[in-house]
Amino acid sequence: MTSETLLHIANVSTLLVCMVLKFPQIFVLMRAKSATGVSLKSLVLELVGYIVFVTYQTYYDYPPPTYLEYPILIAQDVVLLLLILLYKSRLRDSLIYTVVFVVGWRLLTVEKWIIDFAMSLCTFISAASKFAQLQCLWKSKDAGQVSALTWGLACYTCATRIYTTIATTGDMQVLLRFITTTSLNMWVLLSVFYYRRNGHNSMKDD
């Protein structure tokens, strides 16, 4: 298998997975009508990270296959955000989030230094998003409605992006971001499994 073929497979598989990445989490919330264990702060930070990342990629005319999934992920995260606000009885806050995200997105490309600075913070924003979800799990000790499948798929897509980044742009900021998010996604996934197992054990003891 040639490197070009492998790169194509990585790009296509990542895009296909991302097209349904958040669906398991969306379906879990809709079925349970509860956002227990799902961190609103984590989702908002993730959205910010996605917006900064895709804006940086388009600003510098990077190959579309290396970031094409991000508009899809943003759309899915918006649906998740609305569901979480709905089940937390905070749906009116959606207007505030919309204004902040739209204005912030426009400001990113006003000056070159702004998008460069935002991208330099992108890894920290993405890491903060994962830590917020971990903190939510640690505090509640309950995986609640957190979808293990969604986090497992996220591990795969970030791992493939490590390869595609090395094979195409070689951008160290982007590469560092994917290495960090892959590690933290795995940590969240393992935490979900841990608290689910302990939760089942606790129910058996009761």
C-alpha positions in Angstrom: 0.0 0.0 0.0 1.5 3.3 -1.1 1.7 6.4 1.2 -0.8 8.2 -1.0 -3.3 5.4 -0.6 -2.9 5.3 3.1 -3.3 9.0 3.4 -6.5 8.8 1.3 -7.9 6.1 3.5 -7.0 8.0 6.6 -8.7 11.2 5.3 -11.8 9.4 4.0 -12.3 7.2 7.1 -11.9 10.2 9.4 -14.5 12.2 7.5 -16.9 9.3 7.5 -16.5 8.7 11.2 -16.9 12.4 12.0 -20.1 12.5 10.1 -21.7 10.4 12.8 -19.2 11.1 15.7 -21.7 12.9 17.9 -24.7 10.9 17.0 -24.4 8.3 19.8 -24.1 11.1 22.3 -27.1 13.0 20.8 -29.2 9.8 20.8 -28.3 9.0 24.4 -29.4 12.5 25.6 -32.6 12.4 23.6 -33.5 9.0 24.9 -32.7 9.8 28.6 -33.9 13.4 28.4 -31.1 14.2 30.8 -27.6 15.6 30.5 -26.2 13.9 33.6 -22.4 13.5 33.5 -22.1 15.6 30.3 -20.1 18.8 30.9 -21.5 22.0 29.3 -18.2 23.7 29.9 -16.4 21.0 28.0 -18.7 21.2 25.0 -18.4 25.0 24.8 -14.6 24.9 25.0 -14.6 22.1 22.4 -16.7 24.3 20.1 -14.3 27.2 20.6 -11.4 24.9 19.7 -13.1 23.6 16.6 -13.9 27.2 15.4 -10.4 28.4 15.9 -8.9 25.3 14.3 -11.0 25.3 11.1 -10.6 29.1 10.7 -6.8 28.7 11.0 -6.8 26.0 8.4 -8.9 27.9 5.9 -7.0 31.1 6.5 -3.8 29.5 5.4 -5.3 27.5 2.6 -4.5 24.1 4.0 -5.7 21.1 1.9 -9.5 20.8 2.6 -9.3 17.0 3.2 -7.2 17.7 6.4 -10.0 19.7 8.1 -13.3 19.0 6.1 -14.8 17.2 9.1 -14.7 20.2 11.4 -17.8 22.1 10.0 -19.6 18.8 10.4 -18.4 18.5 14.0 -19.4 22.1 14.7 -22.9 21.4 13.5 -23.2 18.3 15.7 -21.8 20.2 18.7 -24.4 22.9 18.2 -27.2 20.3 18.4 -25.6 18.8 21.5 -25.3 22.3 23.1 -29.0 22.9 22.5 -30.0 19.6 23.9 -27.9 20.1 27.1 -29.3 23.6 27.5 -32.8 22.2 27.0 -32.4 19.4 29.6 -30.7 21.8 32.1 -33.7 24.3 31.6 -31.4 26.9 30.2 -32.5 27.0 26.6 -32.8 30.9 26.7 -29.0 31.0 27.0 -28.7 29.7 23.5 -29.1 33.2 22.1 -26.2 34.5 24.1 -24.0 31.6 23.0 -25.0 32.2 19.3 -24.0 35.9 19.4 -20.7 35.2 21.2 -19.7 32.4 18.8 -20.6 34.4 15.6 -18.9 37.6 16.7 -15.8 35.7 17.9 -15.6 33.8 14.6 -15.7 37.0 12.6 -13.0 38.6 14.8 -10.6 35.8 14.3 -9.6 36.8 10.8 -9.6 40.6 11.3 -5.8 40.5 11.7 -3.2 37.8 11.0 -1.8 38.0 14.5 -5.2 37.3 16.0 -5.7 34.0 14.2 -2.1 33.0 14.9 -2.4 33.8 18.6 -5.8 32.0 18.8 -4.2 28.9 17.2 -1.3 29.1 19.7 -4.0 28.8 22.4 -6.0 26.1 20.6 -4.2 23.2 22.2 -4.8 24.6 25.6 -8.5 25.2 24.8 -8.9 21.7 23.5 -7.1 20.3 26.6 -9.2 22.4 28.9 -12.3 21.0 27.2 -11.3 17.4 28.0 -10.3 18.3 31.5 -13.7 19.9 32.1 -15.3 16.6 31.1 -12.9 14.7 33.3 -13.6 17.0 36.2 -17.4 16.5 35.7 -16.8 12.7 35.9 -14.6 13.0 38.9 -17.1 15.2 40.7 -20.2 13.1 40.0 -18.4 9.7 40.0 -21.1 8.8 37.5 -20.7 8.5 33.7 -24.4 9.3 33.5 -25.4 9.9 29.9 -21.8 10.2 28.5 -21.5 8.1 25.3 -18.4 5.8 25.4 -18.9 5.2 21.6 -18.6 9.0 20.8 -15.4 9.3 22.9 -14.0 6.1 21.3 -14.6 7.5 17.8 -13.0 10.7 18.8 -9.8 8.8 19.8 -9.7 7.3 16.3 -10.2 10.5 14.4 -7.6 12.4 16.4 -5.1 9.5 16.0 -5.6 9.5 12.2 -5.1 13.3 12.1 -1.7 12.8 13.7 -0.7 10.8 10.7 -2.3 13.1 8.1 -0.7 16.1 9.6 2.7 14.5 9.5 2.1 13.4 5.9 0.9 16.7 4.6 1.5 20.1 6.3 3.8 19.0 9.1 2.5 22.0 11.1 3.9 21.5 14.7 1.1 23.5 16.3 -1.5 21.3 14.7 0.4 18.1 15.4 0.8 19.0 19.1 -2.9 19.7 19.3 -3.8 16.2 17.9 -1.3 14.4 20.1 -2.7 16.1 23.2 -6.4 15.6 22.3 -5.8 11.9 21.4 -4.3 11.3 24.9 -7.0 13.2 26.7 -9.8 11.6 24.7 -8.4 8.2 25.7 -8.3 9.3 29.4 -12.0 10.4 29.2 -13.0 7.1 27.5 -11.2 5.0 30.2 -12.8 7.2 32.9 -16.3 6.5 31.4 -15.6 2.8 31.5 -14.3 3.0 35.0 -17.3 4.8 36.5 -19.8 2.7 34.6 -18.2 -0.5 36.0 -18.1 0.9 39.5 -21.6 2.1 39.1 -22.8 -1.4 38.2 -20.8 -2.9 41.0 -22.4 -0.4 43.5 -25.9 -1.3 42.2 -25.1 -5.0 42.7 -24.0 -4.3 46.3 -27.3 -2.5 46.9 
